[in-house]
Amino acid sequence: MWDSLIEGARPYLNAVLIGFGGFLLAFLISQLTSRLLEKSMGRGWSRFLGSLVGLVIIIWT
């Protein structure tokens, strides 16, 4: 009984883990992009581009 329950839940668990990994990656890359571009573009534009990169990664995931 437990084997069939685990096998049935595996695709949903995989989807949740992929989503969480994508969210974490998007957050980290967004922060990194914002910090790298802050000196050259200013705080506002660097945060905007960082958020845009994060959004693209979340949509791609």
CHARMM-style PDB file with segment names, atoms N, HN, CA, C and O in Angstrom:
ATOM      1  N   MET     1       0.814  -1.186   0.000  1.00  0.00      PROA
ATOM      2  CA  MET     1       0.000   0.000   0.000  1.00  0.00      PROA
ATOM      3  C   MET     1       0.868   1.263   0.000  1.00  0.00      PROA
ATOM      4  O   MET     1       0.601   2.200  -0.753  1.00  0.00      PROA
ATOM      5  N   TRP     2       1.884   1.287   0.828  1.00  0.00      PROA
ATOM      6  HN  TRP     2       2.101   0.526   1.439  1.00  0.00      PROA
ATOM      7  CA  TRP     2       2.737   2.471   0.911  1.00  0.00      PROA
ATOM      8  C   TRP     2       3.555   2.663  -0.355  1.00  0.00      PROA
ATOM      9  O   TRP     2       3.854   3.791  -0.748  1.00  0.00      PROA
ATOM     10  N   ASP     3       3.912   1.558  -0.989  1.00  0.00      PROA
ATOM     11  HN  ASP     3       3.669   0.642  -0.670  1.00  0.00      PROA
ATOM     12  CA  ASP     3       4.690   1.663  -2.221  1.00  0.00      PROA
ATOM     13  C   ASP     3       3.893   2.348  -3.320  1.00  0.00      PROA
ATOM     14  O   ASP     3       4.430   3.186  -4.044  1.00  0.00      PROA
ATOM     15  N   SER     4       2.630   2.003  -3.451  1.00  0.00      PROA
ATOM     16  HN  SER     4       2.194   1.322  -2.862  1.00  0.00      PROA
ATOM     17  CA  SER     4       1.818   2.622  -4.492  1.00  0.00      PROA
ATOM     18  C   SER     4       1.534   4.089  -4.169  1.00  0.00      PROA
ATOM     19  O   SER     4       1.422   4.911  -5.078  1.00  0.00      PROA
ATOM     20  N   LEU     5       1.418   4.417  -2.905  1.00  0.00      PROA
ATOM     21  HN  LEU     5       1.509   3.749  -2.166  1.00  0.00      PROA
ATOM     22  CA  LEU     5       1.194   5.812  -2.507  1.00  0.00      PROA
ATOM     23  C   LEU     5       2.424   6.666  -2.814  1.00  0.00      PROA
ATOM     24  O   LEU     5       2.303   7.791  -3.298  1.00  0.00      PROA
ATOM     25  N   ILE     6       3.588   6.128  -2.530  1.00  0.00      PROA
ATOM     26  HN  ILE     6       3.686   5.214  -2.136  1.00  0.00      PROA
ATOM     27  CA  ILE     6       4.829   6.855  -2.813  1.00  0.00      PROA
ATOM     28  C   ILE     6       5.020   7.016  -4.318  1.00  0.00      PROA
ATOM     29  O   ILE     6       5.401   8.090  -4.782  1.00  0.00      PROA
ATOM     30  N   GLU     7       4.761   5.965  -5.078  1.00  0.00      PROA
ATOM     31  HN  GLU     7       4.451   5.092  -4.701  1.00  0.00      PROA
ATOM     32  CA  GLU     7       4.901   6.043  -6.532  1.00  0.00      PROA
ATOM     33  C   GLU     7       3.883   7.018  -7.132  1.00  0.00      PROA
ATOM     34  O   GLU     7       4.190   7.695  -8.114  1.00  0.00      PROA
ATOM     35  N   GLY     8       2.698   7.098  -6.567  1.00  0.00      PROA
ATOM     36  HN  GLY     8       2.450   6.548  -5.769  1.00  0.00      PROA
ATOM     37  CA  GLY     8       1.688   8.019  -7.074  1.00  0.00      PROA
ATOM     38  C   GLY     8       2.004   9.468  -6.757  1.00  0.00      PROA
ATOM     39  O   GLY     8       1.631  10.366  -7.512  1.00  0.00      PROA
ATOM     40  N   ALA     9       2.688   9.706  -5.645  1.00  0.00      PROA
ATOM     41  HN  ALA     9       2.991   8.977  -5.031  1.00  0.00      PROA
ATOM     42  CA  ALA     9       3.004  11.067  -5.229  1.00  0.00      PROA
ATOM     43  C   ALA     9       4.323  11.572  -5.810  1.00  0.00      PROA
ATOM     44  O   ALA     9       4.616  12.764  -5.719  1.00  0.00      PROA
ATOM     45  N   ARG    10       5.103  10.707  -6.392  1.00  0.00      PROA
ATOM     46  HN  ARG    10       4.865   9.739  -6.467  1.00  0.00      PROA
ATOM     47  CA  ARG    10       6.424  11.086  -6.886  1.00  0.00      PROA
ATOM     48  C   ARG    10       6.380  12.199  -7.936  1.00  0.00      PROA
ATOM     49  O   ARG    10       7.185  13.125  -7.835  1.00  0.00      PROA
ATOM     50  N   PRO    11       5.497  12.170  -8.935  1.00  0.00      PROA
ATOM     51  CA  PRO    11       5.486  13.278  -9.914  1.00  0.00      PROA
ATOM     52  C   PRO    11       5.164  14.629  -9.267  1.00  0.00      PROA
ATOM     53  O   PRO    11       5.714  15.656  -9.666  1.00  0.00      PROA
ATOM     54  N   TYR    12       4.280  14.628  -8.279  1.00  0.00      PROA
ATOM     55  HN  TYR    12       3.834  13.794  -7.956  1.00  0.00      PROA
ATOM     56  CA  TYR    12       3.927  15.874  -7.605  1.00  0.00      PROA
ATOM     57  C   TYR    12       5.085  16.383  -6.756  1.00  0.00      PROA
ATOM     58  O   TYR    12       5.337  17.586  -6.699  1.00  0.00      PROA
ATOM     59  N   LEU    13       5.781  15.476  -6.104  1.00  0.00      PROA
ATOM     60  HN  LEU    13       5.576  14.499  -6.150  1.00  0.00      PROA
ATOM     61  CA  LEU    13       6.944  15.851  -5.321  1.00  0.00      PROA
ATOM     62  C   LEU    13       8.049  16.392  -6.223  1.00  0.00      PROA
ATOM     63  O   LEU    13       8.715  17.365  -5.869  1.00  0.00      PROA
ATOM     64  N   ASN    14       8.247  15.781  -7.364  1.00  0.00      PROA
ATOM     65  HN  ASN    14       7.707  14.991  -7.652  1.00  0.00      PROA
ATOM     66  CA  ASN    14       9.240  16.278  -8.325  1.00  0.00      PROA
ATOM     67  C   ASN    14       8.885  17.683  -8.804  1.00  0.00      PROA
ATOM     68  O   ASN    14       9.759  18.543  -8.910  1.00  0.00      PROA
ATOM     69  N   ALA    15       7.611  17.915  -9.092  1.00  0.00      PROA
ATOM     70  HN  ALA    15       6.901  17.215  -9.006  1.00  0.00      PROA
ATOM     71  CA  ALA    15       7.182  19.236  -9.546  1.00  0.00      PROA
ATOM     72  C   ALA    15       7.406  20.292  -8.472  1.00  0.00      PROA
ATOM     73  O   ALA    15       7.839  21.404  -8.775  1.00  0.00      PROA
ATOM     74  N   VAL    16       7.116  19.955  -7.230  1.00  0.00      PROA
ATOM     75  HN  VAL    16       6.765  19.052  -6.984  1.00  0.00      PROA
ATOM     76  CA  VAL    16       7.314  20.898  -6.133  1.00  0.00      PROA
ATOM     77  C   VAL    16       8.804  21.186  -5.940  1.00  0.00      PROA
ATOM     78  O   VAL    16       9.187  22.336  -5.727  1.00  0.00      PROA
ATOM     79  N   LEU    17       9.631  20.171  -6.010  1.00  0.00      PROA
ATOM     80  HN  LEU    17       9.320  19.237  -6.183  1.00  0.00      PROA
ATOM     81  CA  LEU    17      11.068  20.366  -5.840  1.00  0.00      PROA
ATOM     82  C   LEU    17      11.673  21.183  -6.983  1.00  0.00      PROA
ATOM     83  O   LEU    17      12.540  22.025  -6.748  1.00  0.00      PROA
ATOM     84  N   ILE    18      11.229  20.946  -8.199  1.00  0.00      PROA
ATOM     85  HN  ILE    18      10.525  20.263  -8.390  1.00  0.00      PROA
ATOM     86  CA  ILE    18      11.712  21.735  -9.335  1.00  0.00      PROA
ATOM     87  C   ILE    18      11.269  23.189  -9.188  1.00  0.00      PROA
ATOM     88  O   ILE    18      12.054  24.103  -9.439  1.00  0.00      PROA
ATOM     89  N   GLY    19      10.036  23.405  -8.788  1.00  0.00      PROA
ATOM     90  HN  GLY    19       9.399  22.662  -8.584  1.00  0.00      PROA
ATOM     91  CA  GLY    19       9.544  24.763  -8.566  1.00  0.00      PROA
ATOM     92  C   GLY    19      10.309  25.487  -7.477  1.00  0.00      PROA
ATOM     93  O   GLY    19      10.654  26.658  -7.634  1.00  0.00      PROA
ATOM     94  N   PHE    20      10.578  24.800  -6.368  1.00  0.00      PROA
ATOM     95  HN  PHE    20      10.297  23.849  -6.241  1.00  0.00      PROA
ATOM     96  CA  PHE    20      11.331  25.408  -5.280  1.00  0.00      PROA
ATOM     97  C   PHE    20      12.762  25.707  -5.707  1.00  0.00      PROA
ATOM     98  O   PHE    20      13.306  26.759  -5.369  1.00  0.00      PROA
ATOM     99  N   GLY    21      13.370  24.791  -6.446  1.00  0.00      PROA
ATOM    100  HN  GLY    21      12.928  23.937  -6.720  1.00  0.00      PROA
ATOM    101  CA  GLY    21      14.722  25.025  -6.946  1.00  0.00      PROA
ATOM    102  C   GLY    21      14.772  26.206  -7.905  1.00  0.00      PROA
ATOM    103  O   GLY    21      15.707  27.006  -7.855  1.00  0.00      PROA
ATOM    104  N   GLY    22      13.785  26.320  -8.767  1.00  0.00      PROA
ATOM    105  HN  GLY    22      13.026  25.671  -8.807  1.00  0.00      PROA
ATOM    106  CA  GLY    22      13.720  27.454  -9.690  1.00  0.00      PROA
ATOM    107  C   GLY    22      13.529  28.765  -8.968  1.00  0.00      PROA
ATOM    108  O   GLY    22      14.130  29.774  -9.336  1.00  0.00      PROA
ATOM    109  N   PHE    23      12.690  28.761  -7.934  1.00  0.00      PROA
ATOM    110  HN  PHE    23      12.201  27.942  -7.635  1.00  0.00      PROA
ATOM    111  CA  PHE    23      12.471  29.974  -7.144  1.00  0.00      PROA
ATOM    112  C   PHE    23      13.757  30.386  -6.431  1.00  0.00      PROA
ATOM    113  O   PHE    23      14.113  31.564  -6.418  1.00  0.00      PROA
ATOM    114  N   LEU    24      14.449  29.423  -5.841  1.00  0.00      PROA
ATOM    115  HN  LEU    24      14.161  28.465  -5.851  1.00  0.00      PROA
ATOM    116  CA  LEU    24      15.690  29.712  -5.139  1.00  0.00      PROA
ATOM    117  C   LEU    24      16.762  30.232  -6.101  1.00  0.00      PROA
ATOM    118  O   LEU    24      17.462  31.197  -5.792  1.00  0.00      PROA
ATOM    119  N   LEU    25      16.885  29.600  -7.253  1.00  0.00      PROA
ATOM    120  HN  LEU    25      16.316  28.816  -7.503  1.00  0.00      PROA
ATOM    121  CA  LEU    25      17.840  30.050  -8.263  1.00  0.00      PROA
ATOM    122  C   LEU    25      17.506  31.457  -8.757  1.00  0.00      PROA
ATOM    123  O   LEU    25      18.402  32.284  -8.931  1.00  0.00      PROA
ATOM    124  N   ALA    26      16.224  31.731  -8.983  1.00  0.00      PROA
ATOM    125  HN  ALA    26      15.496  31.060  -8.842  1.00  0.00      PROA
ATOM    126  CA  ALA    26      15.801  33.053  -9.450  1.00  0.00      PROA
ATOM    127  C   ALA    26      16.125  34.117  -8.401  1.00  0.00      PROA
ATOM    128  O   ALA    26      16.577  35.209  -8.746  1.00  0.00      PROA
ATOM    129  N   PHE    27      15.900  33.807  -7.139  1.00  0.00      PROA
ATOM    130  HN  PHE    27      15.533  32.920  -6.859  1.00  0.00      PROA
ATOM    131  CA  PHE    27      16.191  34.768  -6.079  1.00  0.00      PROA
ATOM    132  C   PHE    27      17.685  35.069  -6.005  1.00  0.00      PROA
ATOM    133  O   PHE    27      18.087  36.229  -5.924  1.00  0.00      PROA
ATOM    134  N   LEU    28      18.505  34.019  -6.034  1.00  0.00      PROA
ATOM    135  HN  LEU    28      18.178  33.076  -6.100  1.00  0.00      PROA
ATOM    136  CA  LEU    28      19.947  34.212  -5.921  1.00  0.00      PROA
ATOM    137  C   LEU    28      20.520  34.973  -7.121  1.00  0.00      PROA
ATOM    138  O   LEU    28      21.348  35.867  -6.952  1.00  0.00      PROA
ATOM    139  N   ILE    29      20.083  34.620  -8.319  1.00  0.00      PROA
ATOM    140  HN  ILE    29      19.411  33.894  -8.456  1.00  0.00      PROA
ATOM    141  CA  ILE    29      20.586  35.299  -9.520  1.00  0.00      PROA
ATOM    142  C   ILE    29      20.101  36.749  -9.549  1.00  0.00      PROA
ATOM    143  O   ILE    29      20.832  37.639  -9.985  1.00  0.00      PROA
ATOM    144  N   SER    30      18.882  36.988  -9.090  1.00  0.00      PROA
ATOM    145  HN  SER    30      18.288  36.265  -8.736  1.00  0.00      PROA
ATOM    146  CA  SER    30      18.356  38.345  -9.036  1.00  0.00      PROA
ATOM    147  C   SER    30      19.194  39.212  -8.099  1.00  0.00      PROA
ATOM    148  O   SER    30      19.541  40.343  -8.439  1.00  0.00      PROA
ATOM    149  N   GLN    31      19.515  38.687  -6.933  1.00  0.00      PROA
ATOM    150  HN  GLN    31      19.233  37.768  -6.657  1.00  0.00      PROA
ATOM    151  CA  GLN    31      20.335  39.433  -5.983  1.00  0.00      PROA
ATOM    152  C   GLN    31      21.731  39.671  -6.535  1.00  0.00      PROA
ATOM    153  O   GLN    31      22.273  40.767  -6.398  1.00  0.00      PROA
ATOM    154  N   LEU    32      22.307  38.678  -7.144  1.00  0.00      PROA
ATOM    155  HN  LEU    32      21.867  37.787  -7.256  1.00  0.00      PROA
ATOM    156  CA  LEU    32      23.647  38.804  -7.711  1.00  0.00      PROA
ATOM    157  C   LEU    32      23.673  39.834  -8.834  1.00  0.00      PROA
ATOM    158  O   LEU    32      24.588  40.654  -8.901  1.00  0.00      PROA
ATOM    159  N   THR    33      22.686  39.798  -9.707  1.00  0.00      PROA
ATOM    160  HN  THR    33      21.943  39.131  -9.653  1.00  0.00      PROA
ATOM    161  CA  THR    33      22.610  40.757 -10.806  1.00  0.00      PROA
ATOM    162  C   THR    33      22.457  42.172 -10.274  1.00  0.00      PROA
ATOM    163  O   THR    33      23.112  43.092 -10.762  1.00  0.00      PROA
ATOM    164  N   SER    34      21.607  42.354  -9.288  1.00  0.00      PROA
ATOM    165  HN  SER    34      21.074  41.606  -8.891  1.00  0.00      PROA
ATOM    166  CA  SER    34      21.396  43.684  -8.712  1.00  0.00      PROA
ATOM    167  C   SER    34      22.680  44.230  -8.107  1.00  0.00      PROA
ATOM    168  O   SER    34      23.012  45.400  -8.298  1.00  0.00      PROA
ATOM    169  N   ARG    35      23.395  43.394  -7.386  1.00  0.00      PROA
ATOM    170  HN  ARG    35      23.125  42.444  -7.231  1.00  0.00      PROA
ATOM    171  CA  ARG    35      24.631  43.857  -6.742  1.00  0.00      PROA
ATOM    172  C   ARG    35      25.737  44.146  -7.748  1.00  0.00      PROA
ATOM    173  O   ARG    35      26.511  45.086  -7.567  1.00  0.00      PROA
ATOM    174  N   LEU    36      25.816  43.354  -8.797  1.00  0.00      PROA
ATOM    175  HN  LEU    36      25.187  42.591  -8.945  1.00  0.00      PROA
ATOM    176  CA  LEU    36      26.864  43.582  -9.793  1.00  0.00      PROA
ATOM    177  C   LEU    36      26.622  44.843 -10.625  1.00  0.00      PROA
ATOM    178  O   LEU    36      27.576  45.512 -11.022  1.00  0.00      PROA
ATOM    179  N   LEU    37      25.382  45.166 -10.887  1.00  0.00      PROA
ATOM    180  HN  LEU    37      24.607  44.623 -10.565  1.00  0.00      PROA
ATOM    181  CA  LEU    37      25.066  46.312 -11.737  1.00  0.00      PROA
ATOM    182  C   LEU    37      24.817  47.605 -10.970  1.00  0.00      PROA
ATOM    183  O   LEU    37      24.617  48.655 -11.581  1.00  0.00      PROA
ATOM    184  N   GLU    38      24.827  47.543  -9.642  1.00  0.00      PROA
ATOM    185  HN  GLU    38      24.990  46.690  -9.146  1.00  0.00      PROA
ATOM    186  CA  GLU    38      24.456  48.714  -8.842  1.00  0.00      PROA
ATOM    187  C   GLU    38      25.408  49.894  -9.054  1.00  0.00      PROA
ATOM    188  O   GLU    38      24.954  51.036  -9.136  1.00  0.00      PROA
ATOM    189  N   LYS    39      26.698  49.648  -9.144  1.00  0.00      PROA
ATOM    190  HN  LYS    39      27.067  48.721  -9.077  1.00  0.00      PROA
ATOM    191  CA  LYS    39      27.658  50.748  -9.295  1.00  0.00      PROA
ATOM    192  C   LYS    39      27.585  51.389 -10.669  1.00  0.00      PROA
ATOM    193  O   LYS    39      27.726  52.605 -10.793  1.00  0.00      PROA
ATOM    194  N   SER    40      27.370  50.598 -11.688  1.00  0.00      PROA
ATOM    195  HN  SER    40      27.256  49.609 -11.587  1.00  0.00      PROA
ATOM    196  CA  SER    40      27.390  51.153 -13.043  1.00  0.00      PROA
ATOM    197  C   SER    40      26.048  51.757 -13.468  1.00  0.00      PROA
ATOM    198  O   SER    40      26.029  52.701 -14.258  1.00  0.00      PROA
ATOM    199  N   MET    41      24.924  51.231 -12.960  1.00  0.00      PROA
ATOM    200  HN  MET    41      24.940  50.464 -12.318  1.00  0.00      PROA
ATOM    201  CA  MET    41      23.625  51.683 -13.437  1.00  0.00      PROA
ATOM    202  C   MET    41      22.819  52.445 -12.397  1.00  0.00      PROA
ATOM    203  O   MET    41      21.829  53.093 -12.738  1.00  0.00      PROA
ATOM    204  N   GLY    42      23.218  52.380 -11.157  1.00  0.00      PROA
ATOM    205  HN  GLY    42      24.022  51.853 -10.880  1.00  0.00      PROA
ATOM    206  CA  GLY    42      22.425  52.983 -10.101  1.00  0.00      PROA
ATOM    207  C   GLY    42      21.535  51.926  -9.454  1.00  0.00      PROA
ATOM    208  O   GLY    42      21.305  50.855 -10.015  1.00  0.00      PROA
ATOM    209  N   ARG    43      21.047  52.250  -8.274  1.00  0.00      PROA
ATOM    210  HN  ARG    43      21.235  53.120  -7.818  1.00  0.00      PROA
ATOM    211  CA  ARG    43      20.296  51.266  -7.491  1.00  0.00      PROA
ATOM    212  C   ARG    43      18.953  50.889  -8.127  1.00  0.00      PROA
ATOM    213  O   ARG    43      18.581  49.715  -8.154  1.00  0.00      PROA
ATOM    214  N   GLY    44      18.246  51.868  -8.627  1.00  0.00      PROA
ATOM    215  HN  GLY    44      18.548  52.821  -8.605  1.00  0.00      PROA
ATOM    216  CA  GLY    44      16.914  51.603  -9.190  1.00  0.00      PROA
ATOM    217  C   GLY    44      16.938  50.696 -10.405  1.00  0.00      PROA
ATOM    218  O   GLY    44      16.206  49.708 -10.469  1.00  0.00      PROA
ATOM    219  N   TRP    45      17.788  51.039 -11.376  1.00  0.00      PROA
ATOM    220  HN  TRP    45      18.382  51.842 -11.324  1.00  0.00      PROA
ATOM    221  CA  TRP    45      17.862  50.247 -12.592  1.00  0.00      PROA
ATOM    222  C   TRP    45      18.435  48.862 -12.344  1.00  0.00      PROA
ATOM    223  O   TRP    45      18.011  47.888 -12.967  1.00  0.00      PROA
ATOM    224  N   SER    46      19.401  48.774 -11.433  1.00  0.00      PROA
ATOM    225  HN  SER    46      19.745  49.565 -10.927  1.00  0.00      PROA
ATOM    226  CA  SER    46      19.984  47.457 -11.164  1.00  0.00      PROA
ATOM    227  C   SER    46      18.969  46.537 -10.502  1.00  0.00      PROA
ATOM    228  O   SER    46      18.930  45.343 -10.798  1.00  0.00      PROA
ATOM    229  N   ARG    47      18.146  47.080  -9.607  1.00  0.00      PROA
ATOM    230  HN  ARG    47      18.177  48.050  -9.366  1.00  0.00      PROA
ATOM    231  CA  ARG    47      17.106  46.258  -8.977  1.00  0.00      PROA
ATOM    232  C   ARG    47      16.035  45.866  -9.987  1.00  0.00      PROA
ATOM    233  O   ARG    47      15.509  44.754  -9.946  1.00  0.00      PROA
ATOM    234  N   PHE    48      15.715  46.795 -10.901  1.00  0.00      PROA
ATOM    235  HN  PHE    48      16.142  47.698 -10.935  1.00  0.00      PROA
ATOM    236  CA  PHE    48      14.738  46.490 -11.937  1.00  0.00      PROA
ATOM    237  C   PHE    48      15.230  45.349 -12.829  1.00  0.00      PROA
ATOM    238  O   PHE    48      14.490  44.401 -13.093  1.00  0.00      PROA
ATOM    239  N   LEU    49      16.464  45.439 -13.287  1.00  0.00      PROA
ATOM    240  HN  LEU    49      17.065  46.209 -13.072  1.00  0.00      PROA
ATOM    241  CA  LEU    49      17.007  44.383 -14.146  1.00  0.00      PROA
ATOM    242  C   LEU    49      17.174  43.073 -13.389  1.00  0.00      PROA
ATOM    243  O   LEU    49      16.958  42.001 -13.955  1.00  0.00      PROA
ATOM    244  N   GLY    50      17.554  43.145 -12.117  1.00  0.00      PROA
ATOM    245  HN  GLY    50      17.728  44.015 -11.657  1.00  0.00      PROA
ATOM    246  CA  GLY    50      17.657  41.938 -11.307  1.00  0.00      PROA
ATOM    247  C   GLY    50      16.312  41.250 -11.151  1.00  0.00      PROA
ATOM    248  O   GLY    50      16.213  40.026 -11.239  1.00  0.00      PROA
ATOM    249  N   SER    51      15.277  42.050 -10.920  1.00  0.00      PROA
ATOM    250  HN  SER    51      15.357  43.045 -10.849  1.00  0.00      PROA
ATOM    251  CA  SER    51      13.932  41.488 -10.810  1.00  0.00      PROA
ATOM    252  C   SER    51      13.457  40.906 -12.130  1.00  0.00      PROA
ATOM    253  O   SER    51      12.786  39.874 -12.159  1.00  0.00      PROA
ATOM    254  N   LEU    52      13.805  41.565 -13.205  1.00  0.00      PROA
ATOM    255  HN  LEU    52      14.350  42.403 -13.181  1.00  0.00      PROA
ATOM    256  CA  LEU    52      13.423  41.071 -14.527  1.00  0.00      PROA
ATOM    257  C   LEU    52      14.094  39.729 -14.824  1.00  0.00      PROA
ATOM    258  O   LEU    52      13.462  38.819 -15.360  1.00  0.00      PROA
ATOM    259  N   VAL    53      15.363  39.612 -14.477  1.00  0.00      PROA
ATOM    260  HN  VAL    53      15.876  40.352 -14.041  1.00  0.00      PROA
ATOM    261  CA  VAL    53      16.073  38.347 -14.674  1.00  0.00      PROA
ATOM    262  C   VAL    53      15.442  37.252 -13.818  1.00  0.00      PROA
ATOM    263  O   VAL    53      15.262  36.123 -14.276  1.00  0.00      PROA
ATOM    264  N   GLY    54      15.108  37.591 -12.569  1.00  0.00      PROA
ATOM    265  HN  GLY    54      15.255  38.508 -12.197  1.00  0.00      PROA
ATOM    266  CA  GLY    54      14.448  36.615 -11.696  1.00  0.00      PROA
ATOM    267  C   GLY    54      13.103  36.172 -12.240  1.00  0.00      PROA
ATOM    268  O   GLY    54      12.759  34.991 -12.178  1.00  0.00      PROA
ATOM    269  N   LEU    55      12.343  37.120 -12.774  1.00  0.00      PROA
ATOM    270  HN  LEU    55      12.622  38.079 -12.824  1.00  0.00      PROA
ATOM    271  CA  LEU    55      11.045  36.791 -13.355  1.00  0.00      PROA
ATOM    272  C   LEU    55      11.187  35.861 -14.553  1.00  0.00      PROA
ATOM    273  O   LEU    55      10.405  34.923 -14.711  1.00  0.00      PROA
ATOM    274  N   VAL    56      12.167  36.114 -15.384  1.00  0.00      PROA
ATOM    275  HN  VAL    56      12.802  36.876 -15.256  1.00  0.00      PROA
ATOM    276  CA  VAL    56      12.409  35.255 -16.560  1.00  0.00      PROA
ATOM    277  C   VAL    56      12.753  33.832 -16.108  1.00  0.00      PROA
ATOM    278  O   VAL    56      12.276  32.859 -16.691  1.00  0.00      PROA
ATOM    279  N   ILE    57      13.574  33.719 -15.075  1.00  0.00      PROA
ATOM    280  HN  ILE    57      13.961  34.510 -14.601  1.00  0.00      PROA
ATOM    281  CA  ILE    57      13.948  32.383 -14.586  1.00  0.00      PROA
ATOM    282  C   ILE    57      12.740  31.664 -13.996  1.00  0.00      PROA
ATOM    283  O   ILE    57      12.577  30.461 -14.200  1.00  0.00      PROA
ATOM    284  N   ILE    58      11.896  32.386 -13.271  1.00  0.00      PROA
ATOM    285  HN  ILE    58      12.029  33.363 -13.105  1.00  0.00      PROA
ATOM    286  CA  ILE    58      10.699  31.751 -12.691  1.00  0.00      PROA
ATOM    287  C   ILE    58       9.751  31.286 -13.793  1.00  0.00      PROA
ATOM    288  O   ILE    58       9.195  30.191 -13.714  1.00  0.00      PROA
ATOM    289  N   ILE    59       9.566  32.114 -14.816  1.00  0.00      PROA
ATOM    290  HN  ILE    59      10.018  33.004 -14.880  1.00  0.00      PROA
ATOM    291  CA  ILE    59       8.689  31.720 -15.918  1.00  0.00      PROA
ATOM    292  C   ILE    59       9.271  30.518 -16.658  1.00  0.00      PROA
ATOM    293  O   ILE    59       8.537  29.607 -17.042  1.00  0.00      PROA
ATOM    294  N   TRP    60      10.594  30.516 -16.857  1.00  0.00      PROA
ATOM    295  HN  TRP    60      11.190  31.256 -16.545  1.00  0.00      PROA
ATOM    296  CA  TRP    60      11.246  29.404 -17.544  1.00  0.00      PROA
ATOM    297  C   TRP    60      11.119  28.103 -16.739  1.00  0.00      PROA
ATOM    298  O   TRP    60      10.949  27.023 -17.306  1.00  0.00      PROA
ATOM    299  N   THR    61      11.204  28.225 -15.426  1.00  0.00      PROA
ATOM    300  HN  THR    61      11.342  29.102 -14.966  1.00  0.00      PROA
ATOM    301  CA  THR    61      11.098  27.038 -14.571  1.00  0.00      PROA
ATOM    302  C   THR    61       9.688  26.498 -14.623  1.00  0.00      PROA
ATOM    303  OT1 THR    61       9.386  25.498 -13.972  1.00  0.00      PROA
TER     304      THR     61
END
